[in-house]
């Protein structure tokens, strides 16, 4: 059994969110979100703080990707942005990583561990069938 690794896309979150910039950003996310189970990393390294428009942008990205059974990870959040997510009550919706590379790897590590669990479960079911 072989498992094909799906691509992970990294998107740079703009330092400041404008209405037109948000529309363009979300349209790009929507196009990517149409793929099967999209995996998206939002690189927040340019953010100095998290205002309401940027928070809305992050939540809209999560919503669009989740519509296609995908997931979003955040990378390179400054401590102030992390605190703002927690204060807004949405910190638990996102997994956050120190670098974009770590966030990308988190998708691959989960896939490999799931494959390993599947293999162990299949082996166990074969053993129980033989015992019966």
C-alpha positions, 0 to 999 in steps of 0.5 A: 500500500502506498500513500501519495503525499499531497502538496502543502501550500504556503501563503504569506499573510500581508502585514496590513489587511485592506479590503481589496487585498483581503478579497484578492487573498481570499480569492486565491485561497478559494481557488486553492481550496477547490482541490481535494483536502487542501493543506494551507500554511499561513506564514504570519512572519510579517504581522506585528499585531493582529487586528480585527481585519487580519483575524477575519482574514485568518478565519475566512481562510480556515472556513474556505479550506475546511469546506473542502475537508482541508486544514490550515496551520499558522507559522511564525506568529509573534507573541502579540498575535498569539495572545490576540488569537487566545483573547479573541477565543479562536486560538484553539482553532489553529495549530501554530508553528514557529516556522513555515517549514515546521508547519509544512512538516506537521502535515507530512508527519501526521500522514506518515503516522496515520499510515503507520497506524493503518499498517499496525491495525491491518496487521492486528486484524490479520492476526485476529482473523488467523486466530479465529 
